[in-house]
Amino acid sequence: GQAYKEYFAPVTKENVTRLVQQSKDVDAIVVGWDQQLTALKVAVAAAFLKWSRATEGQNFMQIVQCSSDHAGVLGVTSEDFLPRNWANQSIPAVGNGTMCQMVCASVGEDIQAIDVGKPSEVLIEALRRPVEEEGYGVELDKAVIVGDTLNTDIELAVRSGMRSLLVLSGVTSRSDLEKL
């Protein structure tokens, strides 16, 4: 989607309060992976969470993370990458879990996000639940998950009873496996 330009403004009291006031119908904060995460987005999300907890008699807002990964990989450097002969090196990225932790830490209270991504129990239950009960009806013992990350993809398979196939085209490398 298109990024809202107003979230690229500086973090000021005026900008945070204006953006909160413009978004009256917010029931929860959902943190997905954001290639354009800004300090202002974090501050607005934290304000919603903190202020909803400060109001007596009101249900406080939940924060939901779409994945708990702390880091990711955008790709690898080229064979001729300079300045230090860093050829074929993973290019790190901030993970969705880290983005969500930024919001939680900014609230200043002990806030835990509801994790609905890999390898959460919420996801496993949605996969397992029959279609008639608004699930996906996956027979987990007959399913195979193909993934590139040990602590999300393969962990999901282990927790849920699926078989797994690890590919080395993303986060996990052959050297990571040799360390196990």
Secondary structure, DSSP 8 states (H G I E B T S, - for coil): ----GGGGS---HHHHHHHHHH-TT--EEEE---TT--HHHHHHHHHHHHHHHHSTTS---EEEES---SEEEEEE--TT-TTTT-TT-EEEEE-HHHHHHHHHHHHTS----EE-STT-HHHHHHHHS-GGGTS----GGG-EEEES-IIIIIHHHHHHT-EEEE-SSSS--HHHHHT-
